[in-house]
Amino acid sequence: MLREDRIEMVVGVSFKGKIHEVAGVRLSAVSAGIRYKDRPDLVLIELAEGTTVAGVFTQNAFCAAPVLIAKSHLSSSNPRIFIINTGNANAGTGEPGQQNAIKCCQIVAEHAQVSVEQVLPFSTGVIGEELPVEKIAAGVPQALDLLGANNWMDAAHGILTTDTRPKLVSKQIEVAGGVLTVTGMAKGAGMIRPNMATMLSYVFTDAIIDKDTLDKITARLVNGSFNRITIDGDTSTNDAAMLAATGKSEISISNLETTEQEKYFSCLQYVFERLAVELVKDAEGATKFITINISEGKDEQECLKVAYCVAESLLVKTALFASDPNWGRILAVIGRAGLESLEIFKVDIDVGNVRIVSGGKIADSYTEEDGQAVMKHEEICITINLGRGNAKETVWTSDLSHDYVRINADYRT
């Protein structure tokens, strides 16, 4: 199954913005033949000495060998190199899988003259197959030779699996003392329902940020971006969201005025959110991008419970694919979400600018023609007002098409 099979199914367009290089970051991508011939599948990312790195990893109990090793190395060292392979997840492989992940780190460390603990491994692809270490070993020298500051697009292509296009977001802001840069990339098109982040994401900045602050920032950013998306409700075994600060701008976040710190955080937030949105827009089989807004809930968790129930309902997702304004499916999902003492006569539902449900029943102004028209849009916003409090949350998802089934049925062929 080739990525090209589903190019016409995705929502939106490929990245066309300017990619800003991040001082202290070099990247490369090569074809190592890990699963397919002549496809970039081995990526190296080199970080300047002194870079601080934070990461959030999958909470799947069957987390993959590279996740275990990356977490261990991250806790004991200042990482210098990420090694990322596609085509093979090295998950469900037991102790041999961990040894293979370490071997890959040793190979990179030996060639790059860094310690093994300074290499973080990441893998994505088919679960349950032994990692072809010899192929990775053969590709590492070439990947090191090709490291460059402007190889963002090559690297973004190199981490893809069933994705149809690279996900790249880049932004710069001016602050006192100069310019700060944030550039990131991500992959993921299926098995997306973060219990952290069900994908791989790498974001880089040239700011000076101490490790404790970076850890806190990363957790907050992930919670508001990759933890607000779902494609199919499945949490993967291999996922990681990394944020690295090289410090090469010589601008310390701690020295900025409060307003400029907020401005910089908003810049980071923009990159994380846009990458999360791009994952959903390139979801397997997706023809529509859906924003689900929940308002007037009692608390954050209640809002997220309803949002995810709607976003992951197969009946809702297939209705969205068919452009069928079957609003009863949304109503039913809200009712089964498990909210204590839900007063149904306070619930309102809008799809786009069309009020569908008012006070728990079909709105007097609603017509089937209006519902049909708004459901045909490529991007749809569903707004649900629970009438229970002041909390609000947003979740992004996609529809469920015939192509999603085909892609996942053919995944290993």
C-alpha positions as CSV (number, residue, x, y, z in Angstrom):
1,M,0.0,0.0,0.0
2,L,1.5,3.3,-1.1
3,R,0.9,6.7,0.4
4,E,0.1,8.0,-3.1
5,D,-3.1,5.8,-3.1
6,R,-4.9,8.3,-0.9
7,I,-3.6,11.8,-1.9
8,E,-7.0,12.9,-3.1
9,M,-8.7,12.0,0.1
10,V,-7.0,14.4,2.5
11,V,-8.4,17.7,3.7
12,G,-6.6,21.0,2.9
13,V,-3.3,21.5,1.1
14,S,0.4,20.7,1.7
15,F,2.6,23.1,3.6
16,K,3.6,26.1,1.5
17,G,5.0,28.5,4.2
18,K,8.6,29.5,4.8
19,I,10.6,27.1,6.9
20,H,12.9,29.0,9.3
21,E,16.1,27.2,10.1
22,V,16.8,26.8,13.9
23,A,20.4,27.5,14.9
24,G,21.9,24.5,16.5
25,V,19.8,21.9,14.6
26,R,20.9,19.8,11.6
27,L,18.9,17.1,9.9
28,S,19.1,14.4,7.3
29,A,17.0,11.6,5.8
30,V,18.2,8.6,3.8
31,S,16.7,5.4,2.3
32,A,17.8,2.4,4.3
33,G,15.3,-0.1,2.9
34,I,13.8,-0.8,6.3
35,R,10.5,-1.9,4.8
36,Y,10.3,-0.4,1.3
37,K,12.9,0.3,-1.3
38,D,13.8,3.8,-2.4
39,R,11.7,5.5,0.3
40,P,13.4,7.8,2.9
41,D,13.0,5.9,6.2
42,L,15.9,6.8,8.4
43,V,16.2,10.3,9.9
44,L,18.9,11.8,12.0
45,I,18.5,15.1,13.9
46,E,21.6,16.6,15.5
47,L,21.4,19.1,18.4
48,A,24.1,21.5,19.4
49,E,25.9,20.9,22.7
50,G,24.0,22.5,25.5
51,T,20.5,22.0,24.0
52,T,17.8,21.3,26.6
53,V,15.3,18.6,25.6
54,A,11.9,17.7,27.0
55,G,9.5,15.0,25.9
56,V,6.1,13.5,26.5
57,F,5.5,9.8,25.6
58,T,2.7,7.4,25.0
59,Q,0.9,6.0,28.1
60,N,0.1,2.8,26.3
61,A,1.2,-0.1,28.7
62,F,2.7,-1.9,25.7
63,C,5.0,1.0,24.9
64,A,7.6,0.2,22.3
65,A,11.3,-0.5,23.0
66,P,12.5,2.8,21.6
67,V,10.1,4.6,24.0
68,L,11.6,2.9,27.0
69,I,15.1,3.6,25.8
70,A,14.4,7.2,24.8
71,K,12.8,7.9,28.2
72,S,15.8,6.3,30.0
73,H,18.4,8.3,28.0
74,L,16.5,11.5,28.3
75,S,16.4,11.2,32.1
76,S,20.2,10.7,32.4
77,S,21.8,12.9,29.7
78,N,21.6,16.0,27.5
79,P,20.6,14.5,24.2
80,R,22.6,15.3,21.1
81,I,21.1,13.2,18.4
82,F,17.6,11.7,17.6
83,I,17.5,8.6,15.4
84,I,14.1,7.9,13.8
85,N,13.2,5.0,11.6
86,T,9.9,4.2,9.8
87,G,8.5,1.0,8.6
88,N,9.2,-0.9,11.8
89,A,7.8,0.1,15.2
90,N,10.1,-2.2,17.2
91,A,7.1,-2.8,19.5
92,G,5.9,-6.0,21.0
93,T,9.5,-7.3,20.7
94,G,10.4,-7.8,24.3
95,E,14.0,-7.6,25.6
96,P,15.5,-8.2,22.1
97,G,13.7,-5.1,20.9
98,Q,15.2,-3.0,23.7
99,Q,18.7,-4.4,22.9
100,N,18.2,-3.6,19.2
101,A,17.2,0.0,20.1
102,I,20.3,0.3,22.2
103,K,22.4,-1.1,19.3
104,C,21.1,1.6,17.0
105,C,22.0,4.2,19.6
106,Q,25.5,2.7,19.9
107,I,26.0,2.8,16.2
108,V,25.1,6.5,16.0
109,A,27.2,7.3,19.1
110,E,30.3,5.6,17.7
111,H,30.1,7.4,14.4
112,A,29.1,10.8,15.9
113,Q,31.5,10.6,18.8
114,V,28.8,11.2,21.5
115,S,27.8,9.0,24.4
116,V,25.2,6.3,23.9
117,E,22.9,8.0,26.4
118,Q,23.0,11.2,24.3
119,V,21.2,9.3,21.4
120,L,17.4,9.0,21.6
121,P,15.8,6.4,19.4
122,F,12.3,6.7,17.8
123,S,10.5,4.1,15.6
124,T,7.2,4.0,13.8
125,G,5.6,1.4,11.6
126,V,4.5,-2.3,11.9
127,I,4.2,-3.8,15.4
128,G,5.7,-7.1,16.3
129,E,8.6,-7.4,13.8
130,E,12.3,-7.5,14.7
131,L,14.1,-4.2,13.9
132,P,16.5,-4.7,11.0
133,V,19.5,-3.2,12.8
134,E,21.9,-4.1,10.0
135,K,20.0,-1.9,7.5
136,I,20.0,1.0,10.0
137,A,23.7,0.5,10.7
138,A,24.4,0.7,6.9
139,G,22.4,3.9,6.6
140,V,23.8,5.8,9.6
141,P,27.1,6.9,8.1
142,Q,25.4,8.4,5.0
143,A,22.8,10.1,7.2
144,L,25.6,11.7,9.3
145,D,27.4,12.9,6.2
146,L,24.2,14.6,4.9
147,L,23.3,16.5,8.1
148,G,22.4,20.1,7.2
149,A,20.6,23.0,8.7
150,N,18.1,23.3,5.8
151,N,17.0,19.7,5.4
152,W,13.6,20.2,7.1
153,M,11.5,19.0,4.2
154,D,13.7,15.9,3.7
155,A,13.4,15.0,7.4
156,A,9.6,15.7,7.4
157,H,9.2,13.3,4.5
158,G,11.5,10.7,6.1
159,I,9.3,10.2,9.2
160,L,6.1,9.5,7.3
161,T,4.2,6.2,7.2
162,T,0.7,6.2,5.9
163,D,0.7,10.0,5.8
164,T,0.3,11.6,2.4
165,R,2.3,14.7,3.0
166,P,4.8,16.2,5.4
167,K,3.6,18.3,8.4
168,L,5.8,21.3,8.9
169,V,5.1,24.5,10.8
170,S,7.5,27.4,11.3
171,K,7.2,30.8,13.0
172,Q,9.4,33.7,14.2
173,I,8.7,36.5,16.6
174,E,10.6,39.6,17.6
175,V,11.4,40.2,21.2
176,A,13.7,42.5,23.1
177,G,17.2,41.5,22.0
178,G,16.4,39.9,18.7
179,V,14.3,37.2,16.9
180,L,13.2,33.8,18.3
181,T,12.5,30.9,15.9
182,V,10.2,27.9,16.4
183,T,10.1,25.2,13.7
184,G,8.5,21.7,14.1
185,M,7.4,18.6,12.2
186,A,5.1,15.7,12.9
187,K,3.8,12.5,11.5
188,G,0.6,10.5,12.1
189,A,-2.4,9.6,10.2
190,G,-4.0,6.7,12.0
191,M,-4.0,5.1,15.4
192,I,-4.5,8.6,16.7
193,R,-6.2,9.1,20.1
194,P,-3.6,10.7,22.4
195,N,-3.2,9.4,25.9
196,M,-0.4,11.8,25.5
197,A,0.3,11.9,21.8
198,T,-0.3,9.2,19.3
199,M,2.2,10.2,16.7
200,L,5.8,11.5,16.5
201,S,6.4,15.2,16.8
202,Y,9.6,17.2,17.0
203,V,9.6,21.0,17.7
204,F,12.8,23.1,17.9
205,T,13.5,26.6,19.1
206,D,16.7,28.7,19.5
207,A,15.7,30.2,22.8
208,I,17.5,29.5,26.1
209,I,15.1,27.5,28.3
210,D,16.2,25.6,31.5
211,K,15.2,22.0,31.7
212,D,12.5,22.3,34.5
213,T,10.8,25.1,32.6
214,L,11.0,23.2,29.3
215,D,9.4,20.2,30.9
216,K,6.5,22.3,32.2
217,I,6.0,24.1,28.9
218,T,6.0,20.9,26.9
219,A,3.4,19.2,29.1
220,R,1.2,22.3,28.8
221,L,1.6,22.6,25.1
222,V,0.9,18.9,24.4
223,N,-2.2,19.0,26.6
224,G,-3.6,21.8,24.5
225,S,-2.7,20.3,21.1
226,F,-1.9,16.7,20.6
227,N,-4.1,15.8,23.5
228,R,-7.0,17.4,21.8
229,I,-7.1,15.3,18.6
230,T,-8.6,11.9,17.7
231,I,-8.9,10.0,14.4
232,D,-9.9,6.5,15.4
233,G,-9.8,6.3,19.2
234,D,-6.6,4.1,19.2
235,T,-3.5,5.0,21.3
236,S,-0.3,3.8,19.7
237,T,2.7,2.1,21.3
238,N,5.4,4.4,20.0
239,D,4.5,8.0,20.3
240,A,6.5,10.9,21.4
241,A,6.3,14.7,21.3
242,M,9.7,16.4,21.8
243,L,10.6,20.0,22.3
244,A,14.3,21.0,22.1
245,A,15.7,24.5,22.9
246,T,19.2,25.0,21.5
247,G,19.9,28.4,23.1
248,K,21.7,29.6,20.0
249,S,19.7,32.9,19.9
250,E,21.3,33.8,23.2
251,I,17.9,35.0,24.4
252,S,16.8,33.6,27.7
253,I,13.1,33.2,28.2
254,S,13.5,33.9,31.9
255,N,14.9,37.3,31.1
256,L,12.0,38.4,29.0
257,E,9.3,40.7,30.3
258,T,6.0,38.9,31.1
259,T,4.2,40.2,28.0
260,E,7.1,38.9,25.8
261,Q,7.1,35.6,27.6
262,E,3.4,35.3,26.8
263,K,4.1,36.3,23.2
264,Y,6.7,33.6,22.9
265,F,4.5,30.9,24.5
266,S,1.8,31.8,22.0
267,C,4.3,31.2,19.3
268,L,5.1,27.8,20.6
269,Q,1.4,27.1,21.1
270,Y,0.7,28.1,17.5
271,V,3.2,25.6,16.2
272,F,2.0,22.7,18.4
273,E,-1.7,23.4,17.5
274,R,-1.1,23.7,13.8
275,L,0.9,20.4,13.8
276,A,-2.0,18.7,15.6
277,V,-4.5,20.1,13.2
278,E,-2.4,19.0,10.2
279,L,-2.4,15.4,11.6
280,V,-6.1,15.3,11.6
281,K,-6.4,16.9,8.2
282,D,-4.2,14.2,6.8
283,A,-6.0,11.4,8.7
284,E,-6.3,8.1,7.0
285,G,-9.3,8.3,4.6
286,A,-10.3,11.7,5.8
287,T,-12.5,13.9,3.6
288,K,-13.5,16.3,6.3
289,F,-11.9,18.1,9.2
290,I,-14.2,18.5,12.3
291,T,-13.9,20.9,15.2
292,I,-16.0,19.9,18.2
293,N,-16.6,22.8,20.7
294,I,-18.1,22.0,24.1
295,S,-19.2,24.9,26.2
296,E,-20.9,25.5,29.6
297,G,-19.7,22.2,31.1
298,K,-19.1,21.8,34.8
299,D,-15.3,21.2,34.3
300,E,-12.6,20.4,31.7
301,Q,-12.9,16.6,32.1
302,E,-16.7,16.7,31.5
303,C,-16.3,18.7,28.4
304,L,-13.6,16.4,27.1
305,K,-15.7,13.3,27.8
306,V,-18.5,14.6,25.7
307,A,-16.2,15.9,22.9
308,Y,-14.4,12.6,22.6
309,C,-17.6,10.6,22.7
310,V,-18.9,12.6,19.7
311,A,-15.6,12.6,17.9
312,E,-15.2,8.8,18.2
313,S,-18.7,7.7,17.5
314,L,-18.7,5.6,14.4
315,L,-22.2,6.6,13.6
316,V,-21.4,10.3,13.8
317,K,-18.2,10.0,11.8
318,T,-19.9,8.0,9.0
319,A,-22.8,10.5,8.9
320,L,-20.2,13.3,8.5
321,F,-18.6,11.4,5.7
322,A,-21.9,11.0,3.9
323,S,-22.9,14.7,4.6
324,D,-26.0,13.3,6.3
325,P,-27.5,15.8,8.8
326,N,-28.5,12.9,11.1
327,W,-28.4,15.1,14.2
328,G,-30.1,12.4,16.3
329,R,-26.8,10.5,16.4
330,I,-25.0,13.5,18.0
331,L,-27.9,13.9,20.5
332,A,-27.7,10.2,21.4
333,V,-24.0,10.3,22.0
334,I,-24.3,13.2,24.4
335,G,-26.9,11.3,26.3
336,R,-24.6,8.2,26.7
337,A,-21.5,10.2,27.7
338,G,-22.2,9.5,31.3
339,L,-22.7,13.1,32.6
340,E,-24.3,13.0,36.1
341,S,-27.7,14.7,36.3
342,L,-27.6,16.0,32.7
343,E,-30.5,18.4,32.1
344,I,-31.3,17.6,28.5
345,F,-33.6,20.5,28.1
346,K,-30.6,22.9,28.5
347,V,-28.6,21.3,25.6
348,D,-28.2,23.2,22.4
349,I,-26.4,21.9,19.3
350,D,-25.1,23.9,16.3
351,V,-23.5,22.6,13.2
352,G,-21.7,25.5,11.6
353,N,-24.1,28.4,11.6
354,V,-27.2,26.2,11.8
355,R,-29.0,25.7,15.1
356,I,-30.1,22.0,15.1
357,V,-31.1,21.4,18.6
358,S,-32.5,24.0,21.0
359,G,-33.4,23.2,24.6
360,G,-32.9,19.5,24.1
361,K,-35.2,19.2,21.0
362,I,-35.1,20.0,17.3
363,A,-34.9,23.8,16.8
364,D,-38.0,25.5,15.5
365,S,-35.8,27.2,12.8
366,Y,-34.1,24.0,11.6
367,T,-34.7,22.6,8.1
368,E,-33.2,19.5,6.6
369,E,-32.0,21.6,3.7
370,D,-29.9,23.8,6.0
371,G,-28.4,20.8,7.7
372,Q,-27.6,19.2,4.4
373,A,-25.9,22.3,3.1
374,V,-23.6,22.8,6.2
375,M,-22.7,19.1,6.3
376,K,-21.3,19.2,2.8
377,H,-18.5,21.6,3.8
378,E,-14.9,20.2,4.0
379,E,-14.4,21.8,7.4
380,I,-17.3,21.5,9.9
381,C,-17.7,22.9,13.4
382,I,-20.0,21.2,15.8
383,T,-20.8,23.3,18.9
384,I,-22.5,21.7,21.9
385,N,-23.7,23.9,24.8
386,L,-24.4,21.8,27.9
387,G,-25.8,24.5,30.1
388,R,-24.1,23.2,33.2
389,G,-21.3,25.6,34.0
390,N,-18.5,27.7,32.6
391,A,-15.9,25.2,31.4
392,K,-15.2,24.8,27.6
393,E,-13.0,22.5,25.5
394,T,-12.2,21.9,21.9
395,V,-11.3,18.5,20.2
396,W,-10.4,18.0,16.5
397,T,-11.3,14.9,14.5
398,S,-12.1,13.6,11.1
399,D,-14.8,11.7,9.3
400,L,-14.7,7.9,8.7
401,S,-14.7,6.8,5.1
402,H,-14.4,3.7,3.0
403,D,-10.8,4.6,2.4
404,Y,-9.9,4.4,6.1
405,V,-11.0,0.7,6.1
406,R,-9.1,0.0,2.9
407,I,-5.9,1.7,4.1
408,N,-5.9,-0.3,7.4
409,A,-7.0,-3.5,5.8
410,D,-4.1,-3.3,3.4
411,Y,-1.5,-1.8,5.8
412,R,0.9,-4.7,5.9
413,T,0.5,-5.8,2.3
